[in-house]
Amino acid sequence: MRKVSLLLAFSLVFIASCSEETTVFEDEQSNVSSENNQDFLNRSISYENAGVIDISSEEDLSGKTSKDGDPLAGDYPLSLIAQITPPSFSGGENLTATHVNIVDDIAYVSYNTVESIYVGAIDAVDVSDPYSPKITSRLYYSNADINAIAYDSGYIYIVGGVDAENSATARTNSFVAKIPSSNGSIDVNNGITYGFQEGFIATDIAINGNNIYVTSGEDGVLAVYDKNTVALLNELPLSDLRSVTMANNNIAVLDASKGVSIFDANFSLEKEIAISSDFGIASKRTLDFSNDKLFVSEGSKGAGIYNASTGAFVEYIPILINPEGSDVSDNVTNAVAVNESAILMANGGAGLSLSEESSGSTTPVGIIDLDGSINFVASKGDYIFAASGTAGLQIIKMNKPNQSLESKCEDLTSYRGSSNITVPANETMAYQGSKRLRQVDVSGDLLLCGSWTVSTGVALNTDSLFEMKGAIIVGNNRSTKDITVASNATLVIEGDLVIYGDLILGDGAIIEFLGASSRAYITGEVTKADTAVVKGEFNDMLNRF
């Protein structure tokens, strides 16, 4: 029995199956343990790099500059909420994240190890409070890699690999399991139901209606199980299955030997999309549908886009940058995730890239400044989850304005100017938008409505007025920045004020919070002159006032 270490921290085991039948049983849990110490789990969450994230090389890629030569304000005002260190326990010290499934405010994360042993883990992460994520449950597997995970209707479903020769109950190395879970609380006390299928190792999972669909790698199968009983309903042998996803009740699989195959519910072939890319040996690759397009991670070629109806090739999104010092062989697209118009590519050593789809074509935006080689990406709602081997799971907030705020802002001009906003004395400016800024310097009156990040600080000069409706995020924990409100200046906040740094209020300065739901998240100090005034009701999240 031999386990092959994958480029993507994924694993396949090259052995013959031990049985041709799938067996369902209730696990004795001898190889599964829960981590229930909340203080210990909290130590897995790091805020060391939290705060504003830049997107590098946007100007080089697009050639856009404002009239005065300053870079234009960028779209996608991203902020890093936190990083989660991979689980570590005796015998499982080198785990890396393999998959993320986001349901409501819970992210379910799977882990495996690239070493010859079979070791894995599962996390449930609550992000309902974006400034204080919480690991609500963690399971350790001392005998199994967990390669993909999905949540549905009170249960977590996982797939992966186990050493069948050293297991009293496993019939083959490729397995699927069903675990009770509610509101992020994983309950192993009520039993774990397992099923086994042909193949070297299970690589991906999708759930549709009452069915579970599982792919099981090289010389494996596309298997369908009953979601309630985990009983095998059907299976179809295929050569080298890496991924499975659903589209309009059809089943799409990525077979590295030939491309994408789309089947109906009865496994009748509806369509084939031939792809000749080198998908790599035992490497994880993903599929994602968005509207009428299919996005395929194709290794060194980047992401391939195909018409989902006809299968026709549309275009490639190339890997944008090969960072200095990165291994060319590690600059491969491992996973693709689509969130509205944003296309995210986990490009290994080349990082996490962002492109934008508009009017039927894609435009590169840049590389999101994150640490580590990015092995997987998932995105839903206002969040991006990027998995890397060294930096762990990185939780990114997209800071999209909500619909009610957009309706309040619709009469304002959309901001399309420099990344440095300067308002001269006796001038008034008012804008809506969702932008990345470098600096804001106000001597007159400024109204910003929407979501904004500022990388190098905000200054309100004497007698100035800055009104903010929505969210403004300033600085990060690697490079803290301040908001300074000079004498007799006024800062008005209706929404979220987030400062990775200090708030400095001069003589006669006023900060006023409007509404009942405004929040202040300030990691540094609030320095307030004796004559400065704080008005309004707000949630002082870190008790700085």
Backbone hydrogen bonds, N-H to C=O, Kabsch-Sander energy under -0.5 kcal/mol:
donor,donor_aa,acceptor,acceptor_aa,energy
4,V,12,L,-2.2
6,L,10,F,-1.0
9,A,6,L,-1.2
12,L,4,V,-0.9
14,F,2,R,-1.5
14,F,12,L,-0.5
15,I,13,V,-1.3
25,F,194,Y,-1.1
27,D,25,F,-0.6
27,D,192,I,-2.8
32,V,29,Q,-1.2
33,S,140,Y,-1.9
35,E,138,R,-2.5
36,N,34,S,-0.7
38,Q,36,N,-1.0
41,L,37,N,-2.3
42,N,38,Q,-2.6
43,R,39,D,-1.1
44,S,41,L,-1.7
45,I,42,N,-1.5
46,S,44,S,-0.6
46,S,83,Q,-3.3
50,A,47,Y,-1.2
51,G,80,L,-2.3
52,V,475,G,-2.6
53,I,78,L,-2.0
56,S,54,D,-0.5
56,S,367,I,-2.4
58,E,55,I,-0.7
61,L,57,S,-2.0
62,S,58,E,-2.4
63,G,59,E,-3.0
66,S,70,D,-2.8
69,G,66,S,-2.0
73,A,417,G,-2.7
74,G,436,R,-1.6
76,Y,434,S,-0.6
78,L,76,Y,-1.6
79,S,397,K,-1.9
80,L,51,G,-3.2
81,I,79,S,-0.6
81,I,395,I,-2.7
82,A,395,I,-1.0
83,Q,46,S,-2.5
84,I,393,L,-2.8
85,T,44,S,-3.1
85,T,83,Q,-0.6
89,F,92,G,-1.2
92,G,89,F,-3.1
95,L,87,P,-0.6
96,T,112,N,-2.6
98,T,110,S,-2.8
99,H,110,S,-1.0
101,N,108,Y,-2.5
103,V,101,N,-0.6
103,V,106,I,-2.8
106,I,103,V,-2.4
107,A,125,V,-2.8
108,Y,101,N,-3.1
108,Y,106,I,-0.5
109,V,107,A,-0.5
109,V,123,D,-2.7
110,S,99,H,-2.3
111,Y,121,A,-2.0
112,N,96,T,-2.2
114,V,94,N,-0.6
119,V,117,I,-0.7
120,G,141,Y,-2.4
121,A,111,Y,-1.1
122,I,139,L,-2.0
123,D,109,V,-2.2
124,A,137,S,-2.2
125,V,107,A,-2.7
126,D,134,K,-3.5
127,V,105,D,-3.1
127,V,125,V,-0.6
132,S,129,D,-2.0
134,K,126,D,-2.2
136,T,124,A,-2.3
136,T,134,K,-0.8
137,S,124,A,-1.2
139,L,122,I,-2.3
140,Y,33,S,-3.1
141,Y,120,G,-2.9
142,S,31,N,-2.3
142,S,140,Y,-0.5
145,D,161,G,-2.4
146,I,111,Y,-1.5
147,N,145,D,-0.6
147,N,159,V,-2.6
148,A,159,V,-1.4
150,A,157,Y,-2.3
152,D,155,Y,-2.6
155,Y,152,D,-0.9
156,I,179,I,-3.3
157,Y,150,A,-3.6
158,I,177,A,-2.1
159,V,148,A,-1.9
160,G,175,F,-1.6
161,G,145,D,-1.3
162,V,173,N,-2.0
163,D,143,N,-0.9
164,A,162,V,-1.3
166,N,163,D,-1.2
167,S,164,A,-1.3
174,S,197,Q,-0.6
175,F,160,G,-1.7
175,F,173,N,-0.5
176,V,195,G,-2.5
177,A,158,I,-2.5
178,K,193,T,-2.6
179,I,156,I,-3.0
181,S,154,G,-2.5
182,S,185,S,-2.1
185,S,182,S,-1.9
186,I,184,G,-0.7
187,D,180,P,-2.5
188,V,186,I,-0.7
190,N,187,D,-0.6
191,G,188,V,-1.8
193,T,178,K,-2.0
194,Y,25,F,-2.2
195,G,176,V,-2.7
197,Q,174,S,-1.8
200,F,216,S,-0.7
200,F,218,E,-0.9
201,I,216,S,-0.6
202,A,160,G,-2.0
203,T,215,T,-2.6
204,D,215,T,-1.0
206,A,213,Y,-2.1
208,N,211,N,-2.2
211,N,208,N,-2.1
212,I,225,Y,-2.4
213,Y,206,A,-3.4
214,V,223,A,-2.6
215,T,204,D,-1.8
216,S,221,V,-1.1
217,G,241,L,-0.9
219,D,239,S,-3.7
220,G,217,G,-1.4
220,G,238,L,-0.5
221,V,198,E,-0.6
222,L,236,L,-2.4
223,A,214,V,-2.8
223,A,221,V,-0.7
224,V,234,N,-2.8
225,Y,212,I,-2.6
226,D,231,A,-2.5
227,K,210,N,-3.3
230,V,226,D,-2.6
233,L,224,V,-3.2
234,N,224,V,-1.5
236,L,222,L,-2.0
238,L,220,G,-2.1
241,L,217,G,-1.6
242,R,254,L,-2.9
243,S,254,L,-0.9
245,T,252,A,-2.4
247,A,250,N,-2.2
250,N,247,A,-2.1
251,I,263,F,-3.0
252,A,245,T,-2.9
252,A,250,N,-0.6
253,V,261,S,-2.6
254,L,243,S,-2.2
255,D,253,V,-0.7
255,D,259,G,-3.4
256,A,240,D,-2.8
256,A,254,L,-0.6
258,K,255,D,-2.1
259,G,255,D,-3.3
260,V,273,I,-2.1
261,S,253,V,-2.2
262,I,271,K,-2.9
263,F,251,I,-3.0
264,D,268,S,-2.2
267,F,264,D,-2.1
270,E,262,I,-3.2
271,K,262,I,-1.7
273,I,260,V,-3.2
274,A,272,E,-0.6
275,I,258,K,-2.4
279,F,277,S,-1.0
282,A,280,G,-0.6
283,S,280,G,-0.5
288,D,295,F,-1.7
290,S,293,K,-2.6
293,K,290,S,-2.1
294,L,306,Y,-2.8
295,F,288,D,-3.0
296,V,304,G,-2.8
297,S,286,T,-2.1
298,E,296,V,-0.6
298,E,302,G,-2.9
299,G,333,T,-1.5
301,K,298,E,-1.7
302,G,299,G,-1.6
303,A,317,I,-2.3
304,G,296,V,-2.9
305,I,315,E,-2.7
306,Y,294,L,-2.4
307,N,312,A,-3.1
308,A,292,D,-2.6
309,S,292,D,-0.5
311,G,307,N,-2.6
314,V,305,I,-3.1
315,E,305,I,-1.2
317,I,303,A,-3.0
320,L,318,P,-0.6
326,S,323,P,-2.2
330,D,327,D,-2.1
331,N,328,V,-1.4
332,V,330,D,-1.6
333,T,299,G,-2.6
334,N,332,V,-0.8
334,N,346,A,-3.5
335,A,346,A,-1.0
337,A,344,L,-2.4
339,N,342,A,-2.8
342,A,339,N,-2.5
343,I,355,S,-3.0
344,L,337,A,-3.2
344,L,342,A,-0.5
345,M,353,S,-2.1
346,A,335,A,-2.6
347,N,345,M,-0.9
347,N,351,G,-2.8
348,G,374,I,-2.3
349,G,330,D,-2.2
350,A,347,N,-2.3
351,G,348,G,-1.9
352,L,368,I,-0.6
353,S,345,M,-2.2
353,S,351,G,-0.6
354,L,366,G,-2.7
355,S,343,I,-2.4
356,E,363,T,-2.9
357,E,341,S,-2.9
358,S,356,E,-0.5
358,S,361,S,-3.1
361,S,358,S,-1.7
363,T,356,E,-2.5
365,V,354,L,-2.5
366,G,354,L,-1.8
367,I,56,S,-1.6
368,I,352,L,-2.7
368,I,366,G,-0.5
369,D,54,D,-2.2
370,L,368,I,-1.5
374,I,348,G,-2.2
375,N,373,S,-0.7
375,N,387,A,-3.0
376,F,387,A,-1.3
378,A,385,F,-2.0
380,K,383,Y,-1.7
383,Y,380,K,-2.1
384,I,396,I,-2.4
385,F,378,A,-3.2
386,A,384,I,-0.5
386,A,394,Q,-2.4
387,A,376,F,-2.8
387,A,385,F,-0.5
388,S,392,G,-1.4
389,G,373,S,-0.8
392,G,388,S,-0.7
393,L,84,I,-2.2
394,Q,386,A,-3.2
394,Q,392,G,-0.5
395,I,82,A,-2.8
395,I,393,L,-0.5
396,I,384,I,-3.0
396,I,394,Q,-0.6
397,K,79,S,-3.2
398,M,382,D,-3.0
399,N,382,D,-0.5
406,E,402,N,-2.2
407,S,403,Q,-2.0
408,K,404,S,-1.4
409,C,405,L,-1.7
410,E,406,E,-0.8
412,L,409,C,-2.4
413,T,430,A,-0.6
415,Y,432,Q,-2.6
419,S,71,P,-2.7
421,I,419,S,-0.7
421,I,439,Q,-2.4
422,T,420,N,-0.6
423,V,441,D,-2.6
427,E,424,P,-1.5
429,M,445,D,-2.4
431,Y,447,L,-2.5
432,Q,413,T,-2.4
433,G,449,C,-1.7
435,K,451,S,-1.3
436,R,74,G,-3.5
437,L,435,K,-0.6
437,L,453,T,-3.4
438,R,419,S,-2.9
439,Q,419,S,-1.5
440,V,457,G,-1.7
441,D,421,I,-2.9
442,V,459,A,-2.9
443,S,423,V,-2.7
443,S,441,D,-0.5
444,G,423,V,-1.0
445,D,427,E,-2.8
446,L,465,L,-2.5
447,L,429,M,-2.0
448,L,467,E,-2.5
449,C,431,Y,-2.1
450,G,469,K,-2.9
451,S,433,G,-1.6
452,W,471,A,-2.2
453,T,435,K,-2.0
454,V,473,I,-2.9
455,S,437,L,-2.0
456,T,438,R,-2.8
458,V,482,D,-2.1
459,A,440,V,-2.5
460,L,484,T,-3.3
461,N,442,V,-3.2
461,N,459,A,-0.6
463,D,487,S,-1.6
464,S,461,N,-2.0
465,L,444,G,-2.3
466,F,490,T,-2.5
467,E,446,L,-3.1
468,M,492,V,-3.1
469,K,448,L,-2.6
470,G,468,M,-0.5
470,G,494,E,-2.4
471,A,450,G,-2.4
472,I,496,D,-2.1
473,I,452,W,-2.2
474,V,498,V,-2.4
475,G,454,V,-2.5
476,N,479,S,-1.2
477,N,50,A,-3.3
479,S,476,N,-0.7
481,K,500,Y,-2.0
483,I,502,D,-2.2
484,T,458,V,-2.4
485,V,483,I,-0.5
485,V,504,I,-3.3
486,A,460,L,-2.8
486,A,484,T,-0.7
488,N,507,D,-1.5
489,A,486,A,-2.0
490,T,464,S,-2.4
491,L,510,I,-2.9
492,V,466,F,-2.7
492,V,490,T,-0.5
493,I,512,E,-3.0
494,E,468,M,-2.8
496,D,470,G,-2.7
497,L,519,R,-2.6
498,V,472,I,-2.6
498,V,496,D,-0.6
499,I,521,Y,-2.7
500,Y,474,V,-3.2
501,G,499,I,-1.4
503,L,525,E,-2.4
504,I,483,I,-2.7
504,I,502,D,-0.5
505,L,503,L,-0.5
505,L,527,T,-3.4
506,G,485,V,-3.1
506,G,504,I,-0.5
509,A,506,G,-2.0
510,I,489,A,-2.5
511,I,533,V,-2.4
512,E,491,L,-2.7
513,F,535,K,-2.2
514,L,493,I,-2.7
519,R,495,G,-2.6
520,A,539,N,-2.7
521,Y,497,L,-3.0
522,I,520,A,-0.6
523,T,499,I,-2.5
523,T,521,Y,-0.5
524,G,501,G,-2.1
526,V,544,R,-0.5
527,T,503,L,-2.8
527,T,525,E,-0.7
528,K,526,V,-0.6
529,A,505,L,-2.2
532,A,529,A,-1.6
533,V,509,A,-2.8
535,K,511,I,-2.7
539,N,518,S,-2.5
540,D,538,F,-0.8
541,M,520,A,-1.8
541,M,539,N,-1.4
542,L,520,A,-0.6
543,N,540,D,-1.5
